[in-house]
Amino acid sequence: MLRKICPIGNSKGILIPKDMLETLRLDVGSKVEVRLDEKRGKILIEASSQAQEAGLDREFVSQVSGFIKRYGPALKALAKK
């Protein structure tokens, strides 16, 4: 989707279509993570997760999630014993 950079106060910005915001459950005041991918010439915008807001490293969260998916049932079974 082609968007135009427009002035917003003393800054510049890009307006995000309402349907995209609704799909990601974002609204005014929602936090997003903005990163620059210089190699590919892209600006990446992602909805912020609670883990990111808490300052946790994305790779760490991914590894912990994988561990829980893999070993969660065994850990629950052990907790019942």
PDB file as gemmi writes it, atoms N, CA and C in Angstrom:
CRYST1    1.000    1.000    1.000  90.00  90.00  90.00 P 1                      
ATOM      1  N   MET A   1       0.836  -1.172   0.000  1.00  0.00           N  
ATOM      2  CA  MET A   1       0.000   0.000   0.000  1.00  0.00           C  
ATOM      3  C   MET A   1       0.885   1.241   0.000  1.00  0.00           C  
ATOM      4  N   LEU A   2       0.642   2.115  -0.898  1.00  0.00           N  
ATOM      5  CA  LEU A   2       1.414   3.346  -1.008  1.00  0.00           C  
ATOM      6  C   LEU A   2       0.828   4.393  -0.070  1.00  0.00           C  
ATOM      7  N   ARG A   3       1.676   4.984   0.776  1.00  0.00           N  
ATOM      8  CA  ARG A   3       1.263   6.037   1.706  1.00  0.00           C  
ATOM      9  C   ARG A   3       2.174   7.236   1.504  1.00  0.00           C  
ATOM     10  N   LYS A   4       1.693   8.403   1.871  1.00  0.00           N  
ATOM     11  CA  LYS A   4       2.445   9.640   1.712  1.00  0.00           C  
ATOM     12  C   LYS A   4       2.862  10.158   3.089  1.00  0.00           C  
ATOM     13  N   ILE A   5       4.109  10.605   3.210  1.00  0.00           N  
ATOM     14  CA  ILE A   5       4.582  11.210   4.454  1.00  0.00           C  
ATOM     15  C   ILE A   5       3.953  12.597   4.552  1.00  0.00           C  
ATOM     16  N   CYS A   6       3.370  12.890   5.717  1.00  0.00           N  
ATOM     17  CA  CYS A   6       2.690  14.172   5.887  1.00  0.00           C  
ATOM     18  C   CYS A   6       3.173  14.859   7.166  1.00  0.00           C  
ATOM     19  N   PRO A   7       3.013  16.177   7.240  1.00  0.00           N  
ATOM     20  CA  PRO A   7       3.438  16.889   8.450  1.00  0.00           C  
ATOM     21  C   PRO A   7       2.483  16.608   9.608  1.00  0.00           C  
ATOM     22  N   ILE A   8       3.052  16.381  10.783  1.00  0.00           N  
ATOM     23  CA  ILE A   8       2.279  16.207  12.015  1.00  0.00           C  
ATOM     24  C   ILE A   8       2.963  17.082  13.056  1.00  0.00           C  
ATOM     25  N   GLY A   9       2.416  18.262  13.298  1.00  0.00           N  
ATOM     26  CA  GLY A   9       3.070  19.217  14.189  1.00  0.00           C  
ATOM     27  C   GLY A   9       4.413  19.607  13.604  1.00  0.00           C  
ATOM     28  N   ASN A  10       5.476  19.504  14.423  1.00  0.00           N  
ATOM     29  CA  ASN A  10       6.832  19.805  13.955  1.00  0.00           C  
ATOM     30  C   ASN A  10       7.529  18.567  13.398  1.00  0.00           C  
ATOM     31  N   SER A  11       6.820  17.455  13.339  1.00  0.00           N  
ATOM     32  CA  SER A  11       7.392  16.193  12.865  1.00  0.00           C  
ATOM     33  C   SER A  11       6.751  15.798  11.545  1.00  0.00           C  
ATOM     34  N   LYS A  12       7.067  14.604  11.116  1.00  0.00           N  
ATOM     35  CA  LYS A  12       6.460  14.035   9.919  1.00  0.00           C  
ATOM     36  C   LYS A  12       5.974  12.642  10.274  1.00  0.00           C  
ATOM     37  N   GLY A  13       4.939  12.178   9.601  1.00  0.00           N  
ATOM     38  CA  GLY A  13       4.401  10.869   9.921  1.00  0.00           C  
ATOM     39  C   GLY A  13       3.668  10.256   8.751  1.00  0.00           C  
ATOM     40  N   ILE A  14       3.217   9.039   8.988  1.00  0.00           N  
ATOM     41  CA  ILE A  14       2.446   8.288   8.002  1.00  0.00           C  
ATOM     42  C   ILE A  14       1.146   7.888   8.677  1.00  0.00           C  
ATOM     43  N   LEU A  15       0.032   8.163   8.041  1.00  0.00           N  
ATOM     44  CA  LEU A  15      -1.257   7.768   8.590  1.00  0.00           C  
ATOM     45  C   LEU A  15      -1.492   6.292   8.281  1.00  0.00           C  
ATOM     46  N   ILE A  16      -1.941   5.559   9.292  1.00  0.00           N  
ATOM     47  CA  ILE A  16      -2.180   4.123   9.146  1.00  0.00           C  
ATOM     48  C   ILE A  16      -3.682   3.912   8.968  1.00  0.00           C  
ATOM     49  N   PRO A  17      -4.086   3.172   7.933  1.00  0.00           N  
ATOM     50  CA  PRO A  17      -5.508   2.952   7.681  1.00  0.00           C  
ATOM     51  C   PRO A  17      -6.221   2.296   8.873  1.00  0.00           C  
ATOM     52  N   LYS A  18      -7.466   2.705   9.084  1.00  0.00           N  
ATOM     53  CA  LYS A  18      -8.263   2.237  10.213  1.00  0.00           C  
ATOM     54  C   LYS A  18      -8.384   0.715  10.244  1.00  0.00           C  
ATOM     55  N   ASP A  19      -8.586   0.083   9.081  1.00  0.00           N  
ATOM     56  CA  ASP A  19      -8.752  -1.371   9.063  1.00  0.00           C  
ATOM     57  C   ASP A  19      -7.497  -2.094   9.535  1.00  0.00           C  
ATOM     58  N   MET A  20      -6.325  -1.552   9.225  1.00  0.00           N  
ATOM     59  CA  MET A  20      -5.076  -2.156   9.701  1.00  0.00           C  
ATOM     60  C   MET A  20      -4.967  -2.020  11.220  1.00  0.00           C  
ATOM     61  N   LEU A  21      -5.313  -0.849  11.727  1.00  0.00           N  
ATOM     62  CA  LEU A  21      -5.264  -0.631  13.176  1.00  0.00           C  
ATOM     63  C   LEU A  21      -6.225  -1.574  13.892  1.00  0.00           C  
ATOM     64  N   GLU A  22      -7.417  -1.733  13.347  1.00  0.00           N  
ATOM     65  CA  GLU A  22      -8.404  -2.623  13.959  1.00  0.00           C  
ATOM     66  C   GLU A  22      -7.930  -4.068  13.937  1.00  0.00           C  
ATOM     67  N   THR A  23      -7.323  -4.483  12.838  1.00  0.00           N  
ATOM     68  CA  THR A  23      -6.825  -5.859  12.728  1.00  0.00           C  
ATOM     69  C   THR A  23      -5.795  -6.161  13.815  1.00  0.00           C  
ATOM     70  N   LEU A  24      -4.934  -5.187  14.101  1.00  0.00           N  
ATOM     71  CA  LEU A  24      -3.892  -5.367  15.117  1.00  0.00           C  
ATOM     72  C   LEU A  24      -4.333  -4.901  16.504  1.00  0.00           C  
ATOM     73  N   ARG A  25      -5.600  -4.498  16.618  1.00  0.00           N  
ATOM     74  CA  ARG A  25      -6.158  -4.005  17.886  1.00  0.00           C  
ATOM     75  C   ARG A  25      -5.352  -2.831  18.437  1.00  0.00           C  
ATOM     76  N   LEU A  26      -5.027  -1.903  17.567  1.00  0.00           N  
ATOM     77  CA  LEU A  26      -4.286  -0.705  17.950  1.00  0.00           C  
ATOM     78  C   LEU A  26      -5.213   0.497  17.914  1.00  0.00           C  
ATOM     79  N   ASP A  27      -4.959   1.445  18.795  1.00  0.00           N  
ATOM     80  CA  ASP A  27      -5.742   2.671  18.842  1.00  0.00           C  
ATOM     81  C   ASP A  27      -4.832   3.804  19.289  1.00  0.00           C  
ATOM     82  N   VAL A  28      -5.367   4.992  19.371  1.00  0.00           N  
ATOM     83  CA  VAL A  28      -4.591   6.132  19.847  1.00  0.00           C  
ATOM     84  C   VAL A  28      -4.023   5.785  21.223  1.00  0.00           C  
ATOM     85  N   GLY A  29      -2.731   5.970  21.401  1.00  0.00           N  
ATOM     86  CA  GLY A  29      -2.074   5.662  22.667  1.00  0.00           C  
ATOM     87  C   GLY A  29      -1.438   4.283  22.716  1.00  0.00           C  
ATOM     88  N   SER A  30      -1.761   3.415  21.741  1.00  0.00           N  
ATOM     89  CA  SER A  30      -1.129   2.090  21.700  1.00  0.00           C  
ATOM     90  C   SER A  30       0.357   2.253  21.428  1.00  0.00           C  
ATOM     91  N   LYS A  31       1.143   1.342  21.990  1.00  0.00           N  
ATOM     92  CA  LYS A  31       2.586   1.393  21.769  1.00  0.00           C  
ATOM     93  C   LYS A  31       2.966   0.463  20.623  1.00  0.00           C  
ATOM     94  N   VAL A  32       3.873   0.944  19.780  1.00  0.00           N  
ATOM     95  CA  VAL A  32       4.399   0.142  18.681  1.00  0.00           C  
ATOM     96  C   VAL A  32       5.917   0.227  18.713  1.00  0.00           C  
ATOM     97  N   GLU A  33       6.547  -0.773  18.142  1.00  0.00           N  
ATOM     98  CA  GLU A  33       8.005  -0.766  18.026  1.00  0.00           C  
ATOM     99  C   GLU A  33       8.351  -0.397  16.589  1.00  0.00           C  
ATOM    100  N   VAL A  34       9.214   0.586  16.435  1.00  0.00           N  
ATOM    101  CA  VAL A  34       9.632   1.046  15.111  1.00  0.00           C  
ATOM    102  C   VAL A  34      11.120   0.751  14.958  1.00  0.00           C  
ATOM    103  N   ARG A  35      11.465   0.018  13.887  1.00  0.00           N  
ATOM    104  CA  ARG A  35      12.870  -0.324  13.635  1.00  0.00           C  
ATOM    105  C   ARG A  35      13.222   0.022  12.199  1.00  0.00           C  
ATOM    106  N   LEU A  36      14.481   0.329  12.012  1.00  0.00           N  
ATOM    107  CA  LEU A  36      15.001   0.632  10.684  1.00  0.00           C  
ATOM    108  C   LEU A  36      15.825  -0.552  10.196  1.00  0.00           C  
ATOM    109  N   ASP A  37      15.481  -1.077   9.035  1.00  0.00           N  
ATOM    110  CA  ASP A  37      16.253  -2.140   8.393  1.00  0.00           C  
ATOM    111  C   ASP A  37      17.007  -1.483   7.238  1.00  0.00           C  
ATOM    112  N   GLU A  38      18.210  -1.005   7.553  1.00  0.00           N  
ATOM    113  CA  GLU A  38      18.991  -0.264   6.550  1.00  0.00           C  
ATOM    114  C   GLU A  38      19.366  -1.130   5.355  1.00  0.00           C  
ATOM    115  N   LYS A  39      19.675  -2.400   5.596  1.00  0.00           N  
ATOM    116  CA  LYS A  39      20.097  -3.284   4.505  1.00  0.00           C  
ATOM    117  C   LYS A  39      19.009  -3.433   3.452  1.00  0.00           C  
ATOM    118  N   ARG A  40      17.766  -3.528   3.904  1.00  0.00           N  
ATOM    119  CA  ARG A  40      16.652  -3.715   2.969  1.00  0.00           C  
ATOM    120  C   ARG A  40      15.930  -2.412   2.656  1.00  0.00           C  
ATOM    121  N   GLY A  41      16.364  -1.304   3.284  1.00  0.00           N  
ATOM    122  CA  GLY A  41      15.744  -0.011   3.031  1.00  0.00           C  
ATOM    123  C   GLY A  41      14.301   0.048   3.486  1.00  0.00           C  
ATOM    124  N   LYS A  42      14.033  -0.497   4.695  1.00  0.00           N  
ATOM    125  CA  LYS A  42      12.658  -0.569   5.183  1.00  0.00           C  
ATOM    126  C   LYS A  42      12.544  -0.026   6.601  1.00  0.00           C  
ATOM    127  N   ILE A  43      11.397   0.523   6.890  1.00  0.00           N  
ATOM    128  CA  ILE A  43      11.018   0.880   8.254  1.00  0.00           C  
ATOM    129  C   ILE A  43       9.975  -0.147   8.672  1.00  0.00           C  
ATOM    130  N   LEU A  44      10.213  -0.822   9.781  1.00  0.00           N  
ATOM    131  CA  LEU A  44       9.312  -1.861  10.263  1.00  0.00           C  
ATOM    132  C   LEU A  44       8.551  -1.342  11.478  1.00  0.00           C  
ATOM    133  N   ILE A  45       7.252  -1.528  11.474  1.00  0.00           N  
ATOM    134  CA  ILE A  45       6.412  -1.118  12.597  1.00  0.00           C  
ATOM    135  C   ILE A  45       5.679  -2.355  13.083  1.00  0.00           C  
ATOM    136  N   GLU A  46       5.834  -2.679  14.378  1.00  0.00           N  
ATOM    137  CA  GLU A  46       5.181  -3.846  14.955  1.00  0.00           C  
ATOM    138  C   GLU A  46       4.409  -3.444  16.195  1.00  0.00           C  
ATOM    139  N   ALA A  47       3.265  -4.090  16.386  1.00  0.00           N  
ATOM    140  CA  ALA A  47       2.515  -3.883  17.617  1.00  0.00           C  
ATOM    141  C   ALA A  47       3.387  -4.345  18.777  1.00  0.00           C  
ATOM    142  N   SER A  48       3.439  -3.557  19.812  1.00  0.00           N  
ATOM    143  CA  SER A  48       4.270  -3.879  20.970  1.00  0.00           C  
ATOM    144  C   SER A  48       3.582  -4.938  21.817  1.00  0.00           C  
ATOM    145  N   SER A  49       4.341  -5.915  22.273  1.00  0.00           N  
ATOM    146  CA  SER A  49       3.801  -6.926  23.176  1.00  0.00           C  
ATOM    147  C   SER A  49       4.114  -6.525  24.607  1.00  0.00           C  
ATOM    148  N   GLN A  50       3.459  -7.172  25.557  1.00  0.00           N  
ATOM    149  CA  GLN A  50       3.732  -6.885  26.966  1.00  0.00           C  
ATOM    150  C   GLN A  50       5.181  -7.190  27.299  1.00  0.00           C  
ATOM    151  N   ALA A  51       5.741  -8.223  26.683  1.00  0.00           N  
ATOM    152  CA  ALA A  51       7.138  -8.583  26.935  1.00  0.00           C  
ATOM    153  C   ALA A  51       8.068  -7.468  26.484  1.00  0.00           C  
ATOM    154  N   GLN A  52       7.786  -6.888  25.316  1.00  0.00           N  
ATOM    155  CA  GLN A  52       8.625  -5.797  24.824  1.00  0.00           C  
ATOM    156  C   GLN A  52       8.508  -4.582  25.732  1.00  0.00           C  
ATOM    157  N   GLU A  53       7.287  -4.296  26.196  1.00  0.00           N  
ATOM    158  CA  GLU A  53       7.086  -3.149  27.068  1.00  0.00           C  
ATOM    159  C   GLU A  53       7.795  -3.341  28.401  1.00  0.00           C  
ATOM    160  N   ALA A  54       7.955  -4.598  28.812  1.00  0.00           N  
ATOM    161  CA  ALA A  54       8.652  -4.890  30.064  1.00  0.00           C  
ATOM    162  C   ALA A  54      10.165  -4.859  29.870  1.00  0.00           C  
ATOM    163  N   GLY A  55      10.615  -4.697  28.623  1.00  0.00           N  
ATOM    164  CA  GLY A  55      12.044  -4.607  28.344  1.00  0.00           C  
ATOM    165  C   GLY A  55      12.713  -5.955  28.132  1.00  0.00           C  
ATOM    166  N   LEU A  56      11.930  -7.001  27.867  1.00  0.00           N  
ATOM    167  CA  LEU A  56      12.507  -8.319  27.641  1.00  0.00           C  
ATOM    168  C   LEU A  56      12.975  -8.444  26.195  1.00  0.00           C  
ATOM    169  N   ASP A  57      14.094  -9.104  26.006  1.00  0.00           N  
ATOM    170  CA  ASP A  57      14.660  -9.330  24.685  1.00  0.00           C  
ATOM    171  C   ASP A  57      13.761 -10.270  23.882  1.00  0.00           C  
ATOM    172  N   ARG A  58      13.503  -9.928  22.639  1.00  0.00           N  
ATOM    173  CA  ARG A  58      12.618 -10.720  21.780  1.00  0.00           C  
ATOM    174  C   ARG A  58      13.112 -12.161  21.630  1.00  0.00           C  
ATOM    175  N   GLU A  59      14.417 -12.356  21.467  1.00  0.00           N  
ATOM    176  CA  GLU A  59      14.978 -13.708  21.319  1.00  0.00           C  
ATOM    177  C   GLU A  59      14.756 -14.523  22.587  1.00  0.00           C  
ATOM    178  N   PHE A  60      14.942 -13.905  23.750  1.00  0.00           N  
ATOM    179  CA  PHE A  60      14.722 -14.591  25.022  1.00  0.00           C  
ATOM    180  C   PHE A  60      13.260 -15.030  25.142  1.00  0.00           C  
ATOM    181  N   VAL A  61      12.345 -14.139  24.822  1.00  0.00           N  
ATOM    182  CA  VAL A  61      10.919 -14.461  24.897  1.00  0.00           C  
ATOM    183  C   VAL A  61      10.593 -15.608  23.952  1.00  0.00           C  
ATOM    184  N   SER A  62      11.178 -15.601  22.769  1.00  0.00           N  
ATOM    185  CA  SER A  62      10.958 -16.669  21.802  1.00  0.00           C  
ATOM    186  C   SER A  62      11.462 -18.013  22.330  1.00  0.00           C  
ATOM    187  N   GLN A  63      12.633 -18.011  22.948  1.00  0.00           N  
ATOM    188  CA  GLN A  63      13.193 -19.248  23.495  1.00  0.00           C  
ATOM    189  C   GLN A  63      12.352 -19.775  24.651  1.00  0.00           C  
ATOM    190  N   VAL A  64      11.913 -18.891  25.531  1.00  0.00           N  
ATOM    191  CA  VAL A  64      11.079 -19.315  26.664  1.00  0.00           C  
ATOM    192  C   VAL A  64       9.746 -19.862  26.156  1.00  0.00           C  
ATOM    193  N   SER A  65       9.164 -19.224  25.159  1.00  0.00           N  
ATOM    194  CA  SER A  65       7.901 -19.701  24.590  1.00  0.00           C  
ATOM    195  C   SER A  65       8.068 -21.096  23.992  1.00  0.00           C  
ATOM    196  N   GLY A  66       9.163 -21.311  23.279  1.00  0.00           N  
ATOM    197  CA  GLY A  66       9.442 -22.630  22.713  1.00  0.00           C  
ATOM    198  C   GLY A  66       9.615 -23.687  23.787  1.00  0.00           C  
ATOM    199  N   PHE A  67      10.296 -23.324  24.868  1.00  0.00           N  
ATOM    200  CA  PHE A  67      10.498 -24.250  25.988  1.00  0.00           C  
ATOM    201  C   PHE A  67       9.156 -24.635  26.599  1.00  0.00           C  
ATOM    202  N   ILE A  68       8.303 -23.646  26.819  1.00  0.00           N  
ATOM    203  CA  ILE A  68       7.002 -23.906  27.434  1.00  0.00           C  
ATOM    204  C   ILE A  68       6.146 -24.787  26.531  1.00  0.00           C  
ATOM    205  N   LYS A  69       6.159 -24.523  25.222  1.00  0.00           N  
ATOM    206  CA  LYS A  69       5.389 -25.353  24.293  1.00  0.00           C  
ATOM    207  C   LYS A  69       5.884 -26.791  24.313  1.00  0.00           C  
ATOM    208  N   ARG A  70       7.191 -26.946  24.355  1.00  0.00           N  
ATOM    209  CA  ARG A  70       7.768 -28.288  24.279  1.00  0.00           C  
ATOM    210  C   ARG A  70       7.629 -29.060  25.588  1.00  0.00           C  
ATOM    211  N   TYR A  71       7.920 -28.406  26.710  1.00  0.00           N  
ATOM    212  CA  TYR A  71       7.969 -29.108  27.989  1.00  0.00           C  
ATOM    213  C   TYR A  71       6.798 -28.800  28.921  1.00  0.00           C  
ATOM    214  N   GLY A  72       5.878 -27.937  28.490  1.00  0.00           N  
ATOM    215  CA  GLY A  72       4.743 -27.562  29.333  1.00  0.00           C  
ATOM    216  C   GLY A  72       3.941 -28.745  29.858  1.00  0.00           C  
ATOM    217  N   PRO A  73       3.525 -29.684  28.993  1.00  0.00           N  
ATOM    218  CA  PRO A  73       2.743 -30.824  29.480  1.00  0.00           C  
ATOM    219  C   PRO A  73       3.501 -31.664  30.520  1.00  0.00           C  
ATOM    220  N   ALA A  74       4.782 -31.882  30.301  1.00  0.00           N  
ATOM    221  CA  ALA A  74       5.576 -32.663  31.261  1.00  0.00           C  
ATOM    222  C   ALA A  74       5.696 -31.920  32.587  1.00  0.00           C  
ATOM    223  N   LEU A  75       5.884 -30.622  32.542  1.00  0.00           N  
ATOM    224  CA  LEU A  75       5.991 -29.836  33.772  1.00  0.00           C  
ATOM    225  C   LEU A  75       4.669 -29.835  34.539  1.00  0.00           C  
ATOM    226  N   LYS A  76       3.548 -29.761  33.823  1.00  0.00           N  
ATOM    227  CA  LYS A  76       2.235 -29.814  34.485  1.00  0.00           C  
ATOM    228  C   LYS A  76       2.021 -31.170  35.142  1.00  0.00           C  
ATOM    229  N   ALA A  77       2.423 -32.239  34.452  1.00  0.00           N  
ATOM    230  CA  ALA A  77       2.277 -33.584  35.014  1.00  0.00           C  
ATOM    231  C   ALA A  77       3.131 -33.742  36.267  1.00  0.00           C  
ATOM    232  N   LEU A  78       4.342 -33.227  36.243  1.00  0.00           N  
ATOM    233  CA  LEU A  78       5.214 -33.297  37.420  1.00  0.00           C  
ATOM    234  C   LEU A  78       4.648 -32.488  38.583  1.00  0.00           C  
ATOM    235  N   ALA A  79       4.020 -31.375  38.292  1.00  0.00           N  
ATOM    236  CA  ALA A  79       3.462 -30.525  39.350  1.00  0.00           C  
ATOM    237  C   ALA A  79       2.317 -31.213  40.074  1.00  0.00           C  
ATOM    238  N   LYS A  80       1.624 -32.134  39.406  1.00  0.00           N  
ATOM    239  CA  LYS A  80       0.499 -32.844  40.020  1.00  0.00           C  
ATOM    240  C   LYS A  80       0.950 -33.973  40.935  1.00  0.00           C  
ATOM    241  N   LYS A  81       2.213 -34.395  40.827  1.00  0.00           N  
ATOM    242  CA  LYS A  81       2.708 -35.527  41.628  1.00  0.00           C  
ATOM    243  C   LYS A  81       3.117 -35.098  42.997  1.00  0.00           C  
TER     244      LYS A  81                                                      
END                                                                             
